[in-house]
Amino acid sequence: MDQTELIEHVAKELDISNTQSQKLLRATLREIRDLLKDGHAVTLPQLGTFDTATYEEHRGYLPNSNSFALFPKRRVPVFRTGTLLREDVYNIESDENGVQT
């Protein structure tokens, strides 16, 4: 599913126009991004938590050049799945057979 299909599904689910759905999705994603940039975590119940991890400056090996380099301190986005999402997605056999194991 791509962004366009997601927008259409949300619009149909909420009985709103595709334009309104697109604005809703973009505003939500922009707010999550802005909060992460400020160092805040965002938890969406039943989905998971968007957060950041900070990696300290460190020396690392570059195999292509056969040398070492200094990697700067950086902050990267991370996502941890919520329990409900993990449980729903984890059991793939029940979806294939139509029977819960």
NORFENLIN-V50501 format. One record per helix or strand of 2 or more residues. SS is the DSSP state (helix for helix, strand for strand). FROM is the first residue (numbers start at 1). TO is the last residue. If there is no record, write none. Layout:
# NORFENLIN-V50501
ss & from & to
SS & FROM & TO
SS & FROM & TO
This chain:
# NORFENLIN-V50501
ss & from & to
helix & 3 & 14
helix & 18 & 37
strand & 42 & 44
strand & 48 & 55
strand & 58 & 62
strand & 67 & 71
strand & 74 & 81
helix & 83 & 90
helix & 92 & 97
